[in-house]
Structure formats: structure tokens, C-alpha cells
């Protein structure tokens, strides 16, 4: 397993890096404005940058897709698969959802399905632990946690099935 190190860079952003099997360090600096800097150094001298490239936020997303998507998402998927009885899913709120334009409390999600809404993604903005007055919108992505059956019921409920 690759050991990914994270370093906060005050006033700049966050640096993530790891050592490759072939003796290089590869890292990404995520700047506060969304830019990403990819760099390569020797493992024995992480301050001696051999190569670097700066990408816009959109370009970084393209590279991530080309490289196979998010490691964080895969690790989270893997983690939930190892906890028996726990399921998590990211559910899209279609325009036809009966809850588009209503509050999270209006869904009565936990009582109806046994699953809980733990976050809402709206575009690139995350709303962790939204309260019952949080207004849901068509196009939101709702993060739901519960039993596999509860998550499936939540999907049906949000989709209007």
C-alpha cells in the first residue's frame, strides 16, 4: 500500500506526496485558489524538484480521470465494504424528485428508510451534516449512510419511486 503524506502549507494550501517503487517522490500541491502543482523529486532529497507542472482545477480533474479517478473515493468504497452491514452511496437528486425545493427534514429520511443524509454536494460545494432546515435542490448529490436496504430505499424515496 502506498503511504500518502499530507502537509498543510499555511497561506498556500496542502501538499500530498508519496515515494514511488522506483525511488522518486511524487507530490501535488493544492493551492487555495484551486491550482494544482505536480512535482517529482528524488526520494533522498525531497527539496530538489526535478520537474513540475501547474494545472488549473479543470485540467487537474481531467488528469485525475485519466489516471483512474480518486484514490480517496476508492479507499472510502473499500473501507465501507469491510464494515458488515454498512452502506454508503452518493445519490443524485433528479429534477423530478418530490423533495427538490423542500427541506431535508421534509424527507423524513431516517424514519422512512433507516438511512441518514450525512452530507449534500451542490456543484463543487460540500455541506457536511446538514440540519433539517437545509433546502434540497434538483441536481444536488446527497450522501446517504445506512444498511444496504436503507440506502436503496433512500434512493427510491429521493427519486420519487
C-alpha positions, 0 to 999 in steps of 0.5 A: 500500500502506498503511504500518502503524506499530507502537509498543510502549507499555511497561506498556500494550501496542502501538499500530498506526496508519496515515494514511488517503487522506483525511488522518486517522490511524487507530490501535488500541491493544492493551492487555495485558489484551486491550482494544482502543482505536480512535482517529482523529486528524488526520494533522498532529497525531497527539496530538489524538484526535478520537474513540475507542472501547474494545472488549473482545477479543470485540467487537474480533474481531467488528469485525475480521470485519466489516471483512474479517478480518486484514490480517496473515493476508492479507499472510502468504497473499500473501507465501507465494504469491510464494515458488515452491514454498512452502506454508503452511496452518493445519490443524485437528486433528479429534477423530478424528485418530490423533495427538490425545493423542500427541506431535508427534514421534509424527507423524513429520511431516517424514519422512512428508510433507516438511512441518514443524509450525512452530507449534500454536494451542490456543484463543487460545494460540500455541506457536511451534516446538514440540519433539517432546515437545509433546502434540497435542490434538483441536481444536488448529490446527497450522501446517504449512510445506512444498511444496504436496504436503507440506502436503496430505499433512500434512493427510491424515496429521493427519486420519487419511486 
